[in-house]
């Protein structure tokens, strides 16, 4: 168990910026997720922590101790890779025992530790099987167990369940969260899947082009994005954006959408983008409703059981609405969209910086 910290850490490969000015603290016993699109610098942060590469600038500490001069072995961090990297010629039990054999522990201690970890991961019946005879989820548990037997200071996980099918990923997310809660270990988890990040993390760092754009709890990232970039990245279906102009007094006027909304607390004037999540838009028959709203036409309907995604045509734009249950709409039907100004975000039209968040 350890507190991990990067202070003003940067890494360059020639003129290419891998990460720049990273200030990051992962608290002891925290499940911390690094989230972002491919090539945003996520894996580089893991490599810096592990000691596989050295920062060109900045410092790294583990448990309050600077580790700039230490190699991967001295840092006592366990890595779980996307490809799992199990030895195909060894049984699951032998794969679990390998790190302890390398450290030349006594056989009795190795056997006891492997049994303990196998019981925790519910893989005791699998110890005599070869990796080729295990399912994807079973191989994943063995890979995690091989890291766990070492009792490391922290776990670093690089998209460890990306190769599993959707149902197995759901199961493994629950399993990873259970393990972290029961074992009280620090986990740094890298993913490009927003559903993974939102469902398992205590806190999330959102990455873009080698820099951290926002750090917060899943609720903070979702409800209070600090930029248009973060708002666009988090949410499924994605947040709707309407470009337009903010006038003095806080009134927003849409450019391609005939929408006018008075926004309390929106200061300044100039180009702006109004943003609202699909679940925060009301939809009803044409001509109904009061307050901020706009007439629209049903473009497409996606019934998903507990809720329905409705694509609506407004002016020259297609907006998404998430309606509860299974409402019945027909293509081409005229409807009215209702917006609560308190549920609208506002971003600067040029910089993408937050002007006003939803209340």
C-alpha positions, -999 to 999 in steps of 0.1 A, spaced: 0 0 0 14 34 -10 8 70 -20 20 76 -55 29 111 -67 42 127 -99 53 164 -96 56 184 -128 66 152 -147 73 154 -185 85 129 -210 95 136 -246 105 114 -275 124 138 -298 99 165 -306 69 143 -296 53 151 -263 43 119 -244 33 137 -212 38 173 -201 37 189 -166 19 161 -149 9 168 -113 -8 138 -99 -13 123 -65 -29 89 -60 -38 84 -24 -31 52 -4 -59 27 -9 -74 46 -38 -88 32 -70 -75 58 -94 -84 58 -131 -64 75 -159 -89 79 -188 -85 93 -223 -84 85 -260 -55 65 -275 -21 83 -275 -31 108 -248 -3 97 -225 -21 72 -202 4 43 -205 34 67 -203 23 77 -168 23 40 -158 57 35 -174 71 65 -154 57 51 -122 70 17 -128 105 29 -137 105 16 -173 113 51 -185 127 81 -166 111 116 -168 129 143 -187 116 167 -161 99 164 -127 100 139 -98 83 107 -88 77 94 -53 62 63 -39 51 62 -2 67 96 3 101 85 -10 117 98 -42 123 69 -66 141 86 -94 172 65 -89 154 32 -84 147 6 -110 114 -13 -115 124 -41 -91 131 -17 -62 98 1 -66 78 -30 -57 49 -21 -80 29 -49 -97 18 -45 -134 -11 -62 -151 -10 -59 -189 -37 -59 -215 -23 -91 -231 -21 -108 -196 14 -122 -205 8 -156 -188 34 -183 -194 16 -208 -218 38 -238 -206 29 -233 -170 -3 -242 -151 -24 -214 -135 -8 -223 -102 27 -222 -115 20 -188 -131 8 -175 -97 38 -189 -80 64 -176 -105 71 -142 -88 77 -159 -55 99 -186 -70 120 -158 -86 124 -143 -51 136 -177 -38 109 -180 -11 106 -213 7 83 -238 -10 59 -240 19 55 -202 20 49 -202 -18 22 -229 -16 4 -211 13 5 -177 -5 -7 -192 -38 -36 -209 -20 -45 -177 -2 -46 -156 -34 -65 -183 -53 -92 -185 -27 -95 -147 -28 -99 -147 -65 -122 -178 -66 -98 -197 -89 -87 -226 -66 -103 -252 -90 -82 -238 -119 -47 -241 -104 -39 -273 -123 -52 -260 -157 -30 -246 -185 -38 -210 -197 -51 -224 -231 -78 -243 -212 -91 -212 -193 -117 -187 -204 -109 -151 -209 -122 -141 -175 -103 -170 -158 -70 -160 -175 -77 -124 -163 -81 -136 -127 -48 -156 -129 -30 -126 -143 -43 -104 -114 -34 -132 -89 2 -133 -102 5 -97 -94 -13 -101 -61 10 -128 -46 38 -103 -44 19 -81 -19 31 -50 -39 30 -14 -28 4 -7 -56 -11 -22 -87 -7 -6 -121 -32 -19 -147 -30 -11 -184 -64 -17 -199 -65 -52 -184 -100 -62 -195 -101 -45 -229 -99 -79 -248 -129 -94 -230 -164 -95 -243 -190 -70 -229 -205 -94 -203 -171 -105 -190 -160 -69 -188 -190 -61 -166 -182 -91 -143 -145 -82 -141 -153 -45 -132 -173 -57 -102 -145 -82 -93 -118 -56 -94 -137 -32 -73 -144 -60 -47 -107 -69 -46 -96 -33 -41 -121 -28 -13 -113 -61 5 -75 -59 1 -70 -22 7 -45 -18 -21 -37 13 -43 -47 7 -79 -39 29 -109 -60 18 -138 -57 30 -174 -86 28 -198 -101 44 -229 -135 31 -219 -156 57 -201 -180 31 -187 -151 14 -170 -137 46 -156 -170 58 -143 -180 26 -127 -149 15 -108 -129 46 -100 -128 66 -68 -113 95 -89 -105 100 -126 -78 119 -144 -90 129 -179 -61 131 -204 -57 150 -237 -25 151 -258 -2 143 -228 -18 167 -203 -44 162 -176 -75 182 -183 -95 174 -151 -93 153 -120 -123 145 -99 -147 119 -87 -169 102 -114 -198 124 -103 -177 156 -105 -164 147 -139 -199 139 -152 -219 168 -136 -192 195 -135 -169 192 -166 -145 220 -166 -142 222 -204 -160 213 -236 -134 186 -242 -142 168 -209 -180 173 -215 -178 157 -249 -157 128 -237 -178 117 -208 -214 105 -213 -233 79 -234 -252 91 -253 -229 121 -256 -238 156 -244 -256 178 -269 -239 210 -280 -256 240 -296 -232 267 -309 -243 303 -307 -238 337 -290 -240 348 -254 -253 384 -250 -249 407 -220 -274 397 -193 -268 360 -198 -291 352 -228 -279 326 -252 -290 325 -288 -284 295 -309 -269 298 -344 -281 267 -363 -309 259 -338 -337 284 -331 -331 283 -293 -331 312 -269 -323 305 -232 -318 329 -203 -289 316 -181 -285 330 -146 -249 335 -137 -236 335 -173 -213 366 -174 -197 381 -205 -206 382 -241 -194 365 -273 -193 331 -290 -205 303 -268 -218 267 -268 -248 256 -248 -245 220 -236 -272 197 -222 -272 160 -215 -298 138 -233 -315 128 -201 -320 165 -192 -341 173 -222 -379 168 -220 -398 157 -250 -436 161 -256 -462 166 -282 -458 197 -304 -471 230 -289 -470 217 -253 -447 229 -225 -435 263 -213 -402 280 -208 -370 274 -228 -377 250 -256 -377 244 -293 -399 226 -319 -383 195 -334 -390 165 -356 -385 128 -348 -356 116 -368 -348 81 -353 -359 61 -323 -336 35 -305 -356 16 -279 -333 1 -253 -357 -13 -227 -354 8 -196 -350 39 -217 -352 51 -253 -328 72 -272 -346 96 -295 -328 114 -323 -346 147 -331 -340 171 -360 -338 207 -349 -330 233 -376 -298 219 -392 -288 198 -362 -296 163 -348 -299 163 -310 -303 132 -288 -329 128 -260 -329 100 -235 -365 93 -225 -374 70 -197 -392 38 -205 -406 30 -240 -424 60 -253 -440 57 -287 -429 81 -314 -432 79 -352 -406 91 -377 -414 126 -388 -436 134 -358 -435 170 -346 -426 173 -310 -415 200 -285 -382 198 -266 -381 215 -232 -349 226 -216 -344 235 -179 -319 264 -179 -305 251 -146 -295 219 -163 -276 236 -191 -238 241 -192 -222 269 -211 -187 269 -227 -166 295 -244 -171 292 -282 -134 295 -290 -114 282 -260 -139 256 -248 -134 267 -212 -163 265 -189 -184 297 -185 -212 284 -164 -220 249 -151 -254 233 -146 -269 238 -111 
